[in-house]
Amino acid sequence: MTEEQIIDNFKNVTEQIALATSTAGRAVGSVKLCAVSKFHPVEDIYAALKSGQILFGENRVQEAYSKFSEIQNNGKSFDLHIIGSLQSNKVKKAVEIASCIQSVDREELLVEIEKQCAKLNKSIDVFFEIHTAEDSKSGYADKDLLFVSLENFENGLYPHIKPVGLMTMAPFTDEEKAIRLSFQKTRALKDEINEKFPELSVSQLSMGMSGDYKIAIQEGSTMVRIGTALFGERC
């Protein structure tokens, strides 16, 4: 895909997000676009930066580190989120290059993120990944386990980590009801967290991808993760 095509895609998708947000009765600009650049070359990311896009999402830490270290060395500003399942042995490089990890799905991962951030004296945002579809194997499936993690935040165990929201993946289906239910469950859980843990600012919802982001916006998403509609099929 050419640079011009990518820039056009960003313009079109941004317009569609604004329209969907307005149609849902929400303020235009209240939904962020996270451009998923996994499996796409660094040249495509430079094209996205030319379009004014700053926020990117990557699944694989090694790939993300390679591409965004080059971009950083060239003096370009960006905001990188790790959105794929994260192994503990990849955390060190993840926190070096990213500002946020959206795929926190277990307590052990928080322990390692805190350890590596403390070494760098760096703070990082996290989303808790919520398991709402059988297609996805990752994410907190047990609310009680998630609440244990949140209690640990309240007790000051993770001073270098800021919990900011929830992330989920809807089922891979054309059945709108199932997709909508996935998003509704995640939004309801966020509301429950806000009641139970008012001191924590768990306010964001990372929900919706290329095929279902308009439904996600209707259901309260504050961030959509879009790749194919922007960059084309993965390389």
HUNOR-V658050 format. One record per residue. N is the residue number from 1. RES is the residue in one letter. SS is DSSP state (@ for helix, = for strand, . for the rest). Layout:
((N/RES/SS) (N/RES/SS))
This chain:
((1/M/.) (2/T/.) (3/E/@) (4/E/@) (5/Q/@) (6/I/@) (7/I/@) (8/D/@) (9/N/@) (10/F/@) (11/K/@) (12/N/@) (13/V/@) (14/T/@) (15/E/@) (16/Q/@) (17/I/@) (18/A/@) (19/L/@) (20/A/@) (21/T/@) (22/S/@) (23/T/@) (24/A/.) (25/G/.) (26/R/.) (27/A/.) (28/V/.) (29/G/.) (30/S/.) (31/V/.) (32/K/=) (33/L/=) (34/C/=) (35/A/=) (36/V/=) (37/S/.) (38/K/.) (39/F/.) (40/H/.) (41/P/.) (42/V/@) (43/E/@) (44/D/@) (45/I/@) (46/Y/@) (47/A/@) (48/A/@) (49/L/@) (50/K/@) (51/S/.) (52/G/.) (53/Q/.) (54/I/.) (55/L/=) (56/F/=) (57/G/=) (58/E/=) (59/N/.) (60/R/.) (61/V/@) (62/Q/@) (63/E/@) (64/A/@) (65/Y/@) (66/S/@) (67/K/@) (68/F/@) (69/S/@) (70/E/@) (71/I/@) (72/Q/@) (73/N/@) (74/N/.) (75/G/.) (76/K/.) (77/S/.) (78/F/.) (79/D/=) (80/L/=) (81/H/=) (82/I/=) (83/I/.) (84/G/.) (85/S/.) (86/L/.) (87/Q/.) (88/S/@) (89/N/@) (90/K/@) (91/V/@) (92/K/@) (93/K/@) (94/A/@) (95/V/@) (96/E/@) (97/I/@) (98/A/.) (99/S/.) (100/C/=) (101/I/=) (102/Q/=) (103/S/=) (104/V/=) (105/D/.) (106/R/.) (107/E/@) (108/E/@) (109/L/@) (110/L/@) (111/V/@) (112/E/@) (113/I/@) (114/E/@) (115/K/@) (116/Q/@) (117/C/@) (118/A/@) (119/K/@) (120/L/@) (121/N/.) (122/K/.) (123/S/.) (124/I/=) (125/D/=) (126/V/=) (127/F/=) (128/F/=) (129/E/=) (130/I/=) (131/H/.) (132/T/.) (133/A/.) (134/E/.) (135/D/.) (136/S/.) (137/K/.) (138/S/.) (139/G/.) (140/Y/=) (141/A/.) (142/D/.) (143/K/@) (144/D/@) (145/L/@) (146/L/@) (147/F/@) (148/V/@) (149/S/@) (150/L/@) (151/E/@) (152/N/@) (153/F/@) (154/E/@) (155/N/.) (156/G/.) (157/L/.) (158/Y/.) (159/P/.) (160/H/.) (161/I/=) (162/K/=) (163/P/=) (164/V/=) (165/G/=) (166/L/=) (167/M/=) (168/T/=) (169/M/.) (170/A/.) (171/P/.) (172/F/.) (173/T/.) (174/D/.) (175/E/.) (176/E/@) (177/K/@) (178/A/@) (179/I/@) (180/R/@) (181/L/@) (182/S/@) (183/F/@) (184/Q/@) (185/K/@) (186/T/@) (187/R/@) (188/A/@) (189/L/@) (190/K/@) (191/D/@) (192/E/@) (193/I/@) (194/N/@) (195/E/@) (196/K/@) (197/F/.) (198/P/.) (199/E/.) (200/L/.) (201/S/.) (202/V/.) (203/S/.) (204/Q/=) (205/L/=) (206/S/=) (207/M/.) (208/G/.) (209/M/.) (210/S/.) (211/G/.) (212/D/.) (213/Y/@) (214/K/@) (215/I/@) (216/A/@) (217/I/@) (218/Q/@) (219/E/.) (220/G/.) (221/S/.) (222/T/.) (223/M/=) (224/V/=) (225/R/=) (226/I/=) (227/G/.) (228/T/@) (229/A/@) (230/L/@) (231/F/@) (232/G/.) (233/E/.) (234/R/.) (235/C/.))
